[in-house]
């Protein structure tokens, strides 16, 4: 069950990255491998690439 939650959060991070103009696949994979929370924090710190 925890794995499904982890992967669901990684997918959510991918969607959030897409909304901020970043690679959803790359960020989703990074969130799955490292930590969804860590990826979320880094995405918040980075500048939004959307124009």
C-alpha positions in Angstrom: 0.0 0.0 0.0 2.8 2.4 0.8 4.4 1.9 -2.6 1.1 2.9 -4.3 1.0 6.1 -2.2 4.6 6.8 -3.0 4.0 6.3 -6.8 0.8 8.3 -6.7 2.7 11.2 -5.1 5.5 10.9 -7.7 2.8 11.2 -10.4 1.4 14.3 -8.7 4.9 15.8 -8.6 5.2 15.1 -12.4 1.9 17.0 -12.9 3.0 19.9 -10.7 6.3 20.0 -12.6 4.4 20.2 -15.9 2.4 23.1 -14.6 5.6 24.9 -13.8 7.1 24.4 -17.2 9.4 21.5 -16.3 9.8 17.9 -17.5 7.0 15.9 -15.9 8.7 12.5 -16.7 12.0 13.6 -15.2 10.6 15.1 -12.1 8.2 12.2 -11.6 11.1 9.7 -11.8 13.2 11.8 -9.5 10.3 11.9 -7.0 9.9 8.2 -7.2 13.6 7.4 -6.7 14.4 10.0 -4.1 11.4 11.5 -2.3 8.2 13.2 -3.4 8.5 15.7 -0.6 12.1 16.6 -1.6 11.1 17.0 -5.2 8.2 19.2 -4.2 10.4 21.4 -2.1 13.0 21.8 -4.9 10.2 22.6 -7.4 8.9 25.3 -5.1 12.4 26.8 -4.8 13.1 26.7 -8.6 11.9 29.6 -10.7 8.7 28.9 -12.7 9.5 28.4 -16.4 6.0 29.2 -17.6 5.7 32.4 -19.5 
